[in-house]
Amino acid sequence: MESQRNVSEFILLGLSYDHHTQIFCFVFFLFCYAALLVGNLLILISIRCSSLFHQPMYYFLSHLSCMDICFTSSITPKFIADLLVGRKAISYGNCMLQVFTMHFFGMIEVLILTVMAFDRYAAICKPLHYLLVMNRARCNLLVLAAWAGGAAHSFPQFFLVIRLPFCGSNEIDHYFCDIFPLLKVACSDTYVTGVLLVANSGMVTLVAFVVLFFSYVIILFTLRNHSAKGRRKALSTCGSHITVIILFFGPSIFAYLRPPTTFPEDKVFALFYTIIAPMFNPFIYTLRNSEMKNAMRNVWNQTLELNIFYKKQRGS
């Protein structure tokens, strides 16, 4: 532990050294982050302020939106701010905190996506027992299990990384602190630590993806027995879920299910699961969902009515 104190901060090399590229990235990713915040907050408010909150699918969707905000906010604000400065430094403590929060909220998001697949399976394959299977007590228990799973995943990751000695170079070839770039700058043999980290991150992500894949295969197989209208409605909902899963899990599996080393493409793939996929989630879940559109419209109308009421009160 003493050797760690030889490095009090890390230097993030970021996406590019070119000044014009950094300015473009600043504007672009600032817009992406703003769209992510607005979209997910709009989903949260619309669900919480309507009867949709009592439906399991939208209850889980509200938690997914919350995790999108928390997960992305553990990385993106620092990343955007660094695009405007020459020296992108992060303290040792903040770097370790970033590793922990990213994996904590990221794993909760993975598990909530898995829970949402189970919810769709129950709704489509067991429609007569759906309300009994997905009662509110069980929904709360599944969300609590997702948080427990996030802690069970992130704490071992954190303790493995925090024990690494850093006594040489402090330059991290990435735009945030992550486990593989940190292994690269550690001044000790990290083979065993790397294998454990791959087993923890990569295998968990792969297992979750396989479970999700087979869940939706079963769901699509079951849809053969539904009416054309029922199939269209179910496919619309499941299509949104599958799109989100591909956007999030594809880059994540590439990043973590491999030997513990770094590649130049890591930064590009990381952009997908840290910023791009969470930004698209609100659009994917709302564009083809009439219930969400109506809920948003009702919240907007209520807001306008409240503004008109307050203006009249002030006028009188």
SERO-4910 file (N, C-alpha, C, O; in steps of 0.05 Angstrom, whole numbers):
BEGIN
 pado doro    nc1    nc2    nc3   cac1   cac2   cac3    cc1    cc2    cc3    oc1    oc2    oc3
  Met    A     16    -24      0      0      0      0     17     25      0      9     46    -10
  Glu    A     41     23     11     59     47     11     67     55    -17     69     79    -23
  Ser    A     71     35    -34     80     41    -61     59     56    -77     66     71    -96
  Gln    A     34     54    -69     13     68    -83     15     98    -79      7    114    -96
  Arg    A     27    106    -57     28    135    -50     50    149    -67     52    173    -66
  Asn    A     66    133    -83     85    146   -101     71    160   -124     82    177   -137
  Val    A     46    152   -129     30    165   -150      5    177   -136    -12    164   -126
  Ser    A      5    204   -137    -18    218   -124    -39    225   -144    -62    232   -136
  Glu    A    -33    224   -170    -52    230   -191    -45    215   -216    -22    206   -220
  Phe    A    -65    213   -234    -60    201   -260    -66    222   -282    -81    241   -278
  Ile    A    -52    219   -304    -57    236   -328    -72    220   -349    -62    200   -359
  Leu    A    -96    230   -355   -112    217   -376   -105    228   -403   -105    252   -407
  Leu    A    -98    210   -422    -90    219   -448   -113    227   -466   -110    241   -486
  Gly    A   -137    219   -459   -161    227   -473   -165    215   -500   -152    195   -507
  Leu    A   -183    226   -516   -190    215   -542   -170    223   -564   -163    207   -581
  Ser    A   -161    248   -563   -145    259   -585   -127    281   -574   -134    295   -555
  Tyr    A   -104    285   -588    -86    307   -581    -93    332   -597    -84    354   -590
  Asp    A   -108    329   -619   -114    351   -637   -134    371   -624   -155    362   -614
  His    A   -127    396   -624   -144    416   -610   -171    419   -623   -191    420   -609
  His    A   -172    419   -649   -198    422   -663   -216    398   -659   -240    401   -656
  Thr    A   -204    374   -658   -219    350   -653   -231    351   -625   -254    342   -620
  Gln    A   -215    361   -606   -225    363   -578   -248    383   -576   -267    378   -560
  Ile    A   -247    405   -590   -268    425   -589   -294    412   -601   -316    416   -590
  Phe    A   -291    398   -623   -314    385   -635   -326    364   -616   -350    363   -612
  Cys    A   -308    348   -604   -318    328   -584   -331    341   -560   -351    330   -550
  Phe    A   -321    364   -552   -333    378   -529   -362    385   -535   -380    380   -519
  Val    A   -367    398   -559   -393    406   -567   -412    382   -571   -434    382   -561
  Phe    A   -401    362   -584   -417    338   -590   -426    323   -565   -449    316   -562
  Phe    A   -406    317   -548   -412    301   -524   -427    318   -502   -441    306   -485
  Leu    A   -424    344   -503   -440    360   -485   -469    359   -493   -487    357   -477
  Phe    A   -474    359   -520   -502    356   -530   -512    328   -522   -535    326   -514
  Cys    A   -496    308   -526   -504    280   -520   -511    278   -490   -531    265   -483
  Tyr    A   -495    289   -473   -499    287   -444   -525    302   -436   -540    293   -419
  Ala    A   -529    326   -448   -553    342   -443   -578    326   -452   -598    326   -438
  Ala    A   -576    314   -476   -599    298   -486   -604    274   -468   -627    267   -463
  Leu    A   -583    262   -458   -586    239   -440   -600    247   -415   -619    233   -406
  Leu    A   -591    269   -402   -604    279   -378   -633    286   -382   -650    278   -366
  Val    A   -638    302   -402   -666    311   -407   -684    287   -413   -706    285   -402
  Gly    A   -675    269   -431   -691    246   -439   -697    228   -416   -720    220   -412
  Asn    A   -677    221   -400   -681    202   -378   -697    215   -355   -713    202   -342
  Leu    A   -692    241   -350   -708    255   -329   -737    257   -338   -755    255   -321
  Leu    A   -742    261   -364   -769    263   -374   -783    236   -370   -807    235   -363
  Ile    A   -769    214   -376   -781    187   -371   -787    183   -342   -808    174   -335
  Leu    A   -768    190   -325   -772    187   -296   -796    202   -286   -813    191   -272
  Ile    A   -798    228   -293   -820    245   -284   -847    235   -295   -867    234   -281
  Ser    A   -847    227   -321   -872    219   -334   -882    193   -321   -906    190   -318
  Ile    A   -864    175   -315   -873    149   -302   -882    154   -273   -902    144   -265
  Arg    A   -866    170   -259   -873    174   -230   -898    190   -227   -912    186   -207
  Cys    A   -905    207   -245   -929    224   -243   -953    212   -257   -973    227   -262
  Ser    A   -952    187   -265   -975    175   -279   -980    147   -267   -965    137   -250
  Ser    A  -1001    135   -277  -1008    108   -268   -989     87   -279   -990     64   -270
  Leu    A   -972     94   -298   -952     75   -309   -933     64   -288   -923     42   -291
  Phe    A   -929     80   -267   -911     72   -245   -919     46   -232   -903     31   -221
  His    A   -945     40   -234   -956     16   -221   -954     -9   -239   -961    -31   -231
  Gln    A   -945     -4   -264   -941    -27   -282   -912    -36   -281   -894    -19   -283
  Pro    A   -907    -62   -278   -879    -71   -274   -859    -62   -295   -837    -54   -289
  Met    A   -867    -63   -321   -848    -55   -342   -839    -27   -339   -815    -21   -342
  Tyr    A   -857     -8   -333   -850     20   -331   -836     25   -304   -820     44   -301
  Tyr    A   -843     10   -284   -829     11   -258   -799      5   -262   -782     19   -251
  Phe    A   -793    -16   -277   -765    -23   -282   -753     -3   -301   -729      3   -299
  Leu    A   -768      8   -320   -757     28   -338   -749     53   -324   -729     65   -331
  Ser    A   -764     61   -303   -757     84   -287   -730     80   -273   -714     98   -271
  His    A   -726     55   -263   -701     49   -250   -678     48   -270   -655     56   -264
  Leu    A   -684     38   -294   -663     38   -315   -655     66   -323   -631     72   -326
  Ser    A   -674     84   -325   -668    112   -331   -651    125   -309   -632    140   -314
  Cys    A   -657    119   -284   -642    128   -261   -613    118   -262   -594    133   -258
  Met    A   -610     93   -269   -583     81   -271   -567     93   -295   -543     96   -293
  Asp    A   -581     98   -317   -568    111   -340   -556    137   -331   -533    143   -338
  Ile    A   -571    153   -316   -561    179   -307   -537    176   -288   -517    189   -292
  Cys    A   -540    158   -269   -518    154   -249   -493    142   -262   -471    152   -257
  Phe    A   -497    122   -280   -474    109   -293   -459    129   -310   -434    131   -308
  Thr    A   -473    143   -327   -459    162   -346   -448    186   -331   -426    196   -338
  Ser    A   -461    195   -309   -451    218   -294   -426    212   -278   -412    230   -269
  Ser    A   -420    186   -275   -395    179   -261   -370    183   -279   -348    183   -269
  Ile    A   -375    187   -305   -353    189   -324   -354    215   -341   -335    229   -343
  Thr    A   -378    220   -352   -380    240   -373   -374    269   -365   -360    282   -380
  Pro    A   -383    279   -342   -377    307   -336   -346    313   -335   -337    333   -345
  Lys    A   -331    294   -323   -302    297   -322   -290    295   -350   -272    311   -357
  Phe    A   -300    277   -366   -291    273   -393   -295    299   -410   -278    308   -424
  Ile    A   -319    311   -408   -326    335   -423   -309    358   -414   -298    374   -431
  Ala    A   -305    361   -388   -289    383   -377   -260    381   -386   -247    401   -392
  Asp    A   -250    356   -387   -222    352   -395   -217    359   -424   -194    364   -432
  Leu    A   -237    359   -441   -234    366   -469   -225    395   -473   -216    402   -495
  Leu    A   -229    412   -453   -223    440   -455   -196    447   -442   -187    470   -443
  Val    A   -183    427   -430   -157    433   -417   -135    416   -429   -140    395   -442
  Gly    A   -111    426   -426    -88    411   -438    -79    388   -421    -74    366   -431
  Arg    A    -78    392   -394    -69    371   -376    -93    359   -362   -106    371   -346
  Lys    A    -99    334   -370   -123    320   -360   -115    303   -336   -110    279   -338
  Ala    A   -115    315   -312   -106    301   -288   -130    293   -271   -151    306   -271
  Ile    A   -127    270   -258   -147    260   -239   -132    249   -215   -113    233   -218
  Ser    A   -141    256   -191   -127    247   -167   -131    217   -164   -149    205   -175
  Tyr    A   -113    205   -148   -114    176   -143   -141    168   -131   -153    149   -140
  Gly    A   -150    184   -111   -175    177    -98   -199    179   -117   -216    162   -116
  Asn    A   -199    200   -133   -222    203   -152   -221    182   -174   -242    173   -184
  Cys    A   -197    173   -181   -194    152   -201   -206    126   -190   -221    112   -204
  Met    A   -199    119   -165   -210     95   -153   -240     97   -149   -255     77   -153
  Leu    A   -250    121   -142   -279    125   -140   -293    121   -166   -315    110   -168
  Gln    A   -280    131   -188   -292    128   -214   -294     99   -223   -314     90   -234
  Val    A   -273     83   -217   -274     54   -222   -297     41   -208   -312     25   -219
  Phe    A   -300     48   -182   -321     35   -166   -349     43   -176   -365     25   -180
  Thr    A   -354     69   -179   -381     78   -186   -389     68   -214   -412     61   -219
  Met    A   -370     68   -232   -376     59   -259   -384     30   -259   -404     23   -272
  His    A   -370     13   -245   -376    -15   -245   -401    -21   -228   -416    -40   -233
  Phe    A   -405     -5   -207   -428     -9   -190   -454     -3   -205   -472    -20   -206
  Phe    A   -456     21   -216   -480     29   -231   -483     13   -257   -505      7   -265
  Gly    A   -460      7   -270   -461     -8   -295   -472    -36   -291   -488    -46   -307
  Met    A   -464    -50   -269   -474    -76   -263   -504    -76   -255   -519    -93   -263
  Ile    A   -512    -55   -240   -541    -53   -234   -557    -50   -260   -578    -61   -262
  Glu    A   -546    -34   -279   -560    -31   -304   -562    -57   -320   -583    -63   -331
  Val    A   -541    -72   -320   -541    -99   -333   -562   -117   -321   -577   -130   -335
  Leu    A   -564   -117   -294   -583   -134   -280   -612   -124   -284   -630   -140   -285
  Ile    A   -616    -98   -285   -643    -88   -290   -652    -95   -318   -676   -101   -322
  Leu    A   -634    -94   -338   -641   -102   -365   -649   -132   -365   -667   -140   -379
  Thr    A   -635   -148   -348   -642   -176   -346   -669   -180   -333   -685   -197   -342
  Val    A   -675   -164   -313   -701   -165   -299   -723   -157   -318   -745   -168   -318
  Met    A   -718   -137   -335   -738   -128   -355   -744   -150   -375   -766   -152   -385
  Ala    A   -723   -166   -382   -728   -189   -400   -746   -209   -386   -763   -221   -399
  Phe    A   -741   -214   -361   -758   -233   -346   -787   -222   -344   -806   -238   -347
  Asp    A   -790   -196   -341   -817   -184   -340   -831   -188   -367   -855   -195   -367
  Arg    A   -817   -185   -389   -830   -189   -416   -836   -218   -420   -856   -225   -432
  Tyr    A   -819   -236   -410   -824   -265   -412   -850   -272   -397   -867   -286   -407
  Ala    A   -853   -261   -372   -877   -267   -356   -902   -255   -370   -923   -268   -370
  Ala    A   -899   -231   -381   -922   -218   -394   -932   -232   -419   -956   -234   -424
  Ile    A   -913   -243   -435   -920   -254   -460   -924   -285   -458   -943   -295   -471
  Cys    A   -908   -298   -442   -910   -327   -441   -929   -337   -419   -939   -359   -421
  Lys    A   -933   -321   -398   -951   -328   -376   -971   -305   -371   -972   -295   -349
  Pro    A   -987   -297   -391  -1004   -274   -388  -1025   -276   -366  -1031   -256   -353
  Leu    A  -1035   -300   -362  -1056   -304   -341  -1045   -302   -313  -1060   -295   -294
  His    A  -1020   -307   -309  -1007   -306   -283   -989   -282   -279   -975   -279   -259
  Tyr    A   -990   -264   -300   -970   -242   -300   -972   -224   -275   -952   -219   -262
  Leu    A   -996   -215   -268   -999   -197   -245   -992   -211   -219   -984   -198   -200
  Leu    A   -996   -237   -218   -989   -252   -194   -959   -256   -192   -947   -253   -171
  Val    A   -946   -262   -215   -917   -266   -215   -902   -240   -211   -883   -239   -195
  Met    A   -911   -219   -224   -897   -193   -222   -912   -173   -204   -918   -151   -212
  Asn    A   -919   -182   -180   -931   -164   -161   -911   -144   -151   -887   -147   -155
  Arg    A   -920   -122   -137   -902   -101   -130   -880   -110   -110   -857   -101   -112
  Ala    A   -887   -128    -92   -867   -138    -73   -844   -152    -88   -821   -149    -81
  Arg    A   -851   -168   -108   -831   -182   -123   -815   -163   -140   -790   -167   -143
  Cys    A   -827   -143   -151   -813   -122   -167   -793   -108   -149   -770   -104   -157
  Asn    A   -801   -100   -125   -782    -87   -106   -759   -106    -99   -736    -97    -97
  Leu    A   -765   -131    -96   -744   -151    -89   -724   -154   -112   -700   -157   -107
  Leu    A   -734   -154   -137   -717   -156   -160   -698   -132   -163   -675   -135   -170
  Val    A   -709   -108   -158   -693    -84   -159   -672    -84   -137   -649    -77   -141
  Leu    A   -680    -93   -113   -661    -95    -91   -639   -116    -97   -616   -111    -91
  Ala    A   -647   -138   -110   -627   -158   -118   -607   -146   -139   -584   -153   -139
  Ala    A   -617   -129   -157   -600   -116   -176   -579    -98   -162   -556    -98   -170
  Trp    A   -588    -83   -142   -569    -67   -126   -549    -84   -111   -525    -77   -110
  Ala    A   -559   -106   -100   -540   -124    -86   -520   -137   -105   -497   -140    -98
  Gly    A   -530   -143   -129   -512   -154   -150   -491   -134   -158   -468   -141   -163
  Gly    A   -499   -108   -160   -480    -87   -167   -458    -85   -146   -434    -81   -152
  Ala    A   -466    -87   -120   -446    -85    -98   -428   -110    -99   -404   -107    -95
  Ala    A   -440   -133   -103   -424   -158   -103   -404   -158   -126   -383   -171   -124
  His    A   -410   -145   -148   -392   -143   -170   -370   -121   -166   -347   -126   -171
  Ser    A   -378    -98   -157   -360    -75   -157   -341    -75   -133   -318    -66   -136
  Phe    A   -349    -85   -110   -331    -84    -87   -306   -102    -91   -284    -93    -86
  Pro    A   -309   -127   -101   -284   -142   -107   -267   -129   -128   -242   -129   -126
  Gln    A   -279   -117   -149   -264   -102   -169   -248    -79   -156   -224    -76   -162
  Phe    A   -261    -65   -139   -249    -42   -126   -225    -51   -108   -204    -38   -109
  Phe    A   -229    -72    -93   -208    -81    -75   -184    -92    -90   -161    -90    -81
  Leu    A   -189   -105   -113   -167   -115   -130   -151    -92   -142   -126    -93   -142
  Val    A   -165    -71   -151   -151    -49   -164   -137    -31   -143   -115    -22   -149
  Ile    A   -149    -27   -120   -137    -10   -100   -112    -22    -88    -95     -7    -76
  Arg    A   -108    -48    -90    -84    -61    -80    -61    -60   -100    -38    -67    -93
  Leu    A    -66    -50   -124    -44    -49   -144    -24    -27   -137    -32     -5   -129
  Pro    A      2    -33   -139     22    -13   -133     27      4   -158     32     -7   -180
  Phe    A     27     31   -156     33     49   -178     57     66   -170     56     84   -153
  Cys    A     80     59   -182    104     73   -175    120     82   -199    143     92   -196
  Gly    A    109     79   -223    124     88   -247    108    109   -263    102    130   -252
  Ser    A    102    102   -288     87    121   -304     58    124   -293     46    105   -284
  Asn    A     48    148   -295     21    154   -285      3    162   -308    -19    174   -303
  Glu    A     11    156   -333     -6    164   -356    -24    141   -364    -15    118   -369
  Ile    A    -50    146   -365    -70    126   -372    -81    133   -400    -91    155   -405
  Asp    A    -78    114   -418    -86    119   -446   -116    113   -449   -125     94   -462
  His    A   -131    131   -437   -161    129   -438   -172    156   -430   -157    174   -423
  Tyr    A   -199    159   -432   -211    184   -423   -224    182   -395   -235    201   -385
  Phe    A   -222    158   -383   -231    154   -355   -215    132   -343   -202    117   -357
  Cys    A   -217    129   -317   -202    108   -303   -218     82   -305   -241     80   -297
  Asp    A   -205     61   -316   -217     35   -318   -197     14   -311   -173     20   -309
  Ile    A   -205    -11   -308   -188    -31   -296   -165    -39   -314   -142    -41   -304
  Phe    A   -169    -43   -340   -148    -52   -357   -126    -30   -362   -102    -37   -360
  Pro    A   -133     -5   -367   -113     15   -368    -97     18   -342    -73     24   -343
  Leu    A   -110     14   -319    -95     16   -294    -76     -8   -290    -54     -5   -280
  Leu    A    -84    -31   -299    -66    -55   -298    -41    -49   -315    -19    -58   -307
  Lys    A    -44    -35   -337    -21    -29   -354      0    -12   -341     24    -15   -347
  Val    A     -8      7   -324     11     25   -311     20     15   -283     36     29   -270
  Ala    A      9     -7   -274     17    -17   -247     45    -29   -250     53    -40   -270
  Cys    A     61    -25   -228     89    -34   -229     93    -61   -214    110    -63   -196
  Ser    A     77    -81   -222     79   -107   -211     67   -127   -231     55   -119   -250
  Asp    A     70   -153   -226     58   -173   -243     28   -174   -238     19   -179   -216
  Thr    A     13   -167   -259    -16   -164   -256    -31   -187   -269    -55   -185   -274
  Tyr    A    -18   -209   -275    -31   -231   -290    -55   -242   -274    -77   -244   -285
  Val    A    -50   -250   -249    -71   -262   -233    -94   -242   -229   -117   -249   -231
  Thr    A    -86   -217   -222   -107   -196   -219   -123   -192   -244   -147   -189   -243
  Gly    A   -109   -193   -267   -123   -189   -293   -143   -212   -298   -165   -207   -308
  Val    A   -135   -237   -293   -152   -260   -297   -177   -257   -279   -199   -263   -288
  Leu    A   -173   -249   -254   -196   -246   -235   -215   -224   -244   -239   -227   -242
  Leu    A   -203   -203   -255   -220   -181   -264   -236   -188   -289   -259   -181   -292
  Val    A   -223   -203   -307   -237   -213   -331   -260   -232   -323   -282   -230   -334
  Ala    A   -254   -250   -304   -274   -268   -295   -298   -253   -282   -321   -261   -286
  Asn    A   -292   -232   -268   -313   -217   -254   -329   -200   -274   -354   -201   -273
  Ser    A   -315   -185   -291   -329   -167   -309   -339   -181   -335   -362   -180   -342
  Gly    A   -320   -194   -348   -326   -206   -374   -346   -228   -373   -365   -229   -388
  Met    A   -342   -247   -354   -359   -270   -353   -387   -263   -343   -407   -274   -353
  Val    A   -389   -244   -324   -415   -235   -315   -431   -222   -337   -455   -227   -341
  Thr    A   -417   -205   -353   -430   -192   -376   -439   -213   -397   -461   -211   -407
  Leu    A   -422   -232   -402   -429   -253   -422   -452   -270   -413   -471   -275   -428
  Val    A   -452   -278   -387   -474   -295   -377   -500   -279   -378   -521   -291   -386
  Ala    A   -499   -254   -370   -524   -237   -372   -534   -235   -400   -558   -237   -405
  Phe    A   -515   -232   -419   -523   -229   -447   -535   -255   -458   -555   -255   -472
  Val    A   -523   -278   -450   -534   -304   -459   -562   -309   -447   -580   -318   -461
  Val    A   -566   -302   -422   -592   -304   -409   -613   -287   -424   -635   -296   -430
  Leu    A   -605   -262   -430   -623   -244   -445   -629   -255   -472   -652   -254   -482
  Phe    A   -609   -265   -486   -612   -276   -513   -633   -298   -514   -651   -298   -530
  Phe    A   -629   -318   -496   -647   -341   -496   -675   -333   -486   -695   -345   -494
  Ser    A   -677   -313   -468   -703   -303   -459   -719   -293   -483   -743   -299   -485
  Tyr    A   -706   -276   -499   -720   -265   -522   -725   -285   -544   -745   -283   -559
  Val    A   -708   -306   -546   -714   -328   -565   -739   -342   -557   -756   -348   -574
  Ile    A   -742   -348   -531   -766   -361   -521   -791   -344   -525   -812   -353   -533
  Ile    A   -787   -317   -520   -810   -299   -524   -819   -298   -553   -842   -300   -559
  Leu    A   -800   -296   -571   -806   -294   -600   -819   -321   -609   -837   -321   -626
  Phe    A   -810   -343   -598   -821   -369   -605   -850   -370   -595   -868   -381   -609
  Thr    A   -856   -360   -571   -883   -360   -560   -902   -343   -576   -926   -348   -576
  Leu    A   -892   -321   -588   -909   -302   -602   -923   -315   -626   -942   -303   -637
  Arg    A   -914   -338   -635   -927   -352   -658   -957   -358   -652   -973   -359   -670
  Asn    A   -963   -362   -626   -990   -369   -618  -1008   -345   -612  -1031   -348   -605
  His    A   -997   -320   -615  -1012   -296   -610  -1026   -286   -636  -1018   -294   -658
  Ser    A  -1045   -268   -632  -1058   -256   -655  -1038   -236   -668  -1018   -229   -657
  Ala    A  -1045   -227   -692  -1028   -209   -707  -1024   -183   -692  -1002   -172   -690
  Lys    A  -1046   -173   -680  -1045   -148   -664  -1027   -152   -639  -1012   -134   -633
  Gly    A  -1031   -175   -626  -1015   -181   -602   -985   -183   -609   -968   -175   -594
  Arg    A   -979   -196   -632   -952   -199   -641   -939   -172   -646   -916   -167   -638
  Arg    A   -954   -154   -660   -943   -127   -666   -936   -112   -640   -915    -99   -639
  Lys    A   -954   -113   -621   -950    -98   -596   -926   -110   -581   -910    -95   -570
  Ala    A   -925   -136   -579   -903   -149   -564   -877   -144   -578   -856   -139   -565
  Leu    A   -876   -146   -605   -852   -142   -620   -842   -113   -618   -818   -108   -617
  Ser    A   -861    -94   -616   -853    -66   -613   -839    -62   -586   -818    -49   -585
  Thr    A   -849    -74   -565   -837    -72   -538   -811    -87   -537   -790    -76   -528
  Cys    A   -811   -112   -546   -786   -128   -545   -765   -117   -564   -741   -119   -558
  Gly    A   -773   -106   -586   -754    -94   -605   -738    -71   -592   -714    -69   -596
  Ser    A   -752    -55   -576   -738    -34   -561   -718    -45   -542   -695    -35   -540
  His    A   -726    -66   -527   -708    -78   -508   -683    -90   -521   -661    -87   -512
  Ile    A   -688   -104   -543   -666   -118   -558   -646    -97   -569   -622   -102   -568
  Thr    A   -656    -75   -579   -639    -54   -589   -621    -43   -568   -597    -39   -572
  Val    A   -632    -37   -544   -617    -27   -521   -596    -48   -513   -573    -40   -507
  Ile    A   -603    -73   -512   -585    -94   -504   -561    -96   -523   -538    -99   -514
  Ile    A   -566    -95   -549   -544    -97   -569   -525    -73   -566   -501    -76   -567
  Leu    A   -537    -49   -564   -520    -25   -561   -503    -25   -536   -480    -15   -536
  Phe    A   -514    -36   -514   -499    -36   -489   -480    -60   -486   -457    -56   -478
  Phe    A   -490    -84   -493   -474   -108   -487   -453   -113   -508   -431   -123   -502
  Gly    A   -458   -106   -534   -438   -110   -554   -410    -98   -547   -391   -113   -545
  Pro    A   -409    -72   -543   -383    -59   -536   -373    -69   -509   -349    -72   -505
  Ser    A   -391    -74   -490   -382    -83   -463   -368   -110   -464   -348   -114   -451
  Ile    A   -379   -128   -480   -367   -155   -482   -339   -152   -495   -320   -166   -487
  Phe    A   -337   -135   -516   -311   -131   -529   -291   -119   -509   -267   -127   -509
  Ala    A   -300   -101   -491   -282    -87   -473   -272   -105   -451   -249   -102   -442
  Tyr    A   -289   -124   -441   -282   -138   -417   -278   -168   -420   -265   -181   -403
  Leu    A   -289   -180   -441   -286   -209   -444   -263   -215   -463   -267   -223   -486
  Arg    A   -239   -211   -453   -214   -215   -469   -191   -215   -450   -194   -208   -427
  Pro    A   -167   -222   -460   -143   -220   -443   -140   -191   -432   -145   -172   -447
  Pro    A   -130   -188   -408   -128   -161   -396   -106   -144   -408    -84   -142   -398
  Thr    A   -113   -132   -431    -95   -114   -444   -111    -91   -456   -136    -91   -454
  Thr    A    -98    -72   -468   -112    -49   -480   -107    -47   -510    -86    -55   -519
  Phe    A   -127    -36   -524   -125    -32   -553   -134     -4   -559   -149      8   -544
  Pro    A   -124      7   -582   -132     35   -589   -163     37   -593   -174     59   -589
  Glu    A   -176     15   -601   -205     16   -605   -221     17   -580   -245     23   -580
  Asp    A   -208     13   -557   -223     12   -531   -238     38   -526   -261     37   -516
  Lys    A   -226     60   -532   -239     86   -527   -264     89   -543   -284     99   -533
  Val    A   -263     81   -568   -287     84   -586   -309     66   -576   -332     74   -574
  Phe    A   -303     41   -569   -323     22   -559   -334     32   -532   -358     29   -526
  Ala    A   -317     44   -515   -325     54   -489   -346     77   -492   -364     79   -476
  Leu    A   -343     92   -514   -362    114   -518   -390    104   -522   -409    117   -514
  Phe    A   -393     80   -533   -419     68   -538   -433     61   -512   -457     68   -508
  Tyr    A   -419     47   -494   -433     38   -470   -433     59   -448   -447     56   -428
  Thr    A   -417     80   -450   -417    101   -429   -434    125   -436   -444    138   -418
  Ile    A   -437    131   -462   -451    156   -470   -473    150   -491   -496    157   -487
  Ile    A   -465    137   -513   -484    134   -536   -508    118   -529   -531    127   -533
  Ala    A   -504     93   -518   -527     76   -512   -545     88   -491   -570     88   -495
  Pro    A   -535     99   -469   -553    112   -449   -568    136   -461   -590    142   -453
  Met    A   -555    150   -481   -569    173   -493   -592    164   -510   -613    177   -511
  Phe    A   -589    142   -524   -610    132   -542   -633    118   -527   -655    115   -538
  Asn    A   -628    108   -503   -648     93   -488   -675    108   -487   -696     95   -493
  Pro    A   -676    133   -479   -702    147   -478   -717    148   -505   -741    144   -506
  Phe    A   -702    152   -527   -714    153   -553   -724    125   -561   -746    122   -573
  Ile    A   -708    105   -556   -716     77   -563   -741     69   -549   -758     56   -561
  Tyr    A   -743     76   -523   -765     66   -507   -791     83   -510   -812     74   -502
  Thr    A   -789    107   -522   -812    124   -524   -823    128   -552   -847    133   -556
  Leu    A   -806    127   -573   -814    134   -600   -837    116   -610   -855    126   -624
  Arg    A   -837     90   -602   -857     72   -612   -876     63   -589   -889     42   -592
  Asn    A   -876     78   -567   -892     70   -544   -913     91   -539   -907    113   -529
  Ser    A   -938     85   -546   -960    104   -544   -965    111   -514   -973    134   -508
  Glu    A   -962     92   -496   -968     97   -468   -948    117   -457   -956    135   -442
  Met    A   -922    114   -464   -902    134   -455   -908    161   -467   -905    181   -453
  Lys    A   -915    162   -492   -921    188   -505   -944    202   -491   -943    226   -486
  Asn    A   -965    186   -485   -988    198   -471   -981    208   -444   -990    229   -435
  Ala    A   -965    192   -429   -956    200   -403   -940    226   -404   -944    244   -387
  Met    A   -922    228   -423   -906    253   -426   -924    277   -433   -920    299   -423
  Arg    A   -944    271   -451   -962    293   -459   -979    303   -435   -983    327   -432
  Asn    A   -987    284   -418  -1003    291   -395   -987    307   -375   -996    327   -363
  Val    A   -961    299   -371   -944    314   -352   -939    342   -363   -939    362   -348
  Trp    A   -935    344   -389   -931    371   -402   -955    388   -398   -953    412   -392
  Asn    A   -979    377   -403  -1004    392   -400  -1008    401   -371  -1017    423   -366
  Gln    A  -1002    383   -352  -1005    390   -323   -986    412   -316   -993    430   -300
  Thr    A   -962    412   -327   -942    433   -322   -952    460   -332   -950    480   -319
  Leu    A   -963    459   -357   -974    484   -368   -997    495   -352   -999    519   -347
  Glu    A  -1015    477   -343  -1038    485   -327  -1029    497   -300  -1041    517   -291
  Leu    A  -1008    486   -288   -998    497   -263   -986    524   -267   -989    542   -251
  Asn    A   -971    528   -290   -960    554   -296   -981    575   -299   -979    598   -290
  Ile    A  -1002    568   -314  -1025    586   -318  -1038    593   -292  -1045    616   -287
  Phe    A  -1042    573   -275  -1055    577   -248  -1038    596   -231  -1049    615   -219
  Tyr    A  -1011    592   -230   -994    609   -214   -994    638   -225   -993    657   -209
  Lys    A   -994    641   -251   -995    668   -263  -1021    682   -256  -1020    706   -250
  Lys    A  -1043    668   -256  -1068    680   -248  -1068    688   -219  -1079    708   -211
  Gln    A  -1056    670   -202  -1055    676   -173  -1038    701   -168  -1046    718   -152
  Arg    A  -1016    704   -183  -1000    728   -179  -1014    753   -189  -1011    775   -178
  Gly    A  -1029    750   -212  -1044    772   -223  -1065    783   -204  -1071    806   -204
  Ser    A  -1078    764   -189  -1099    772   -171  -1088    783   -145  -1103    790   -127
***
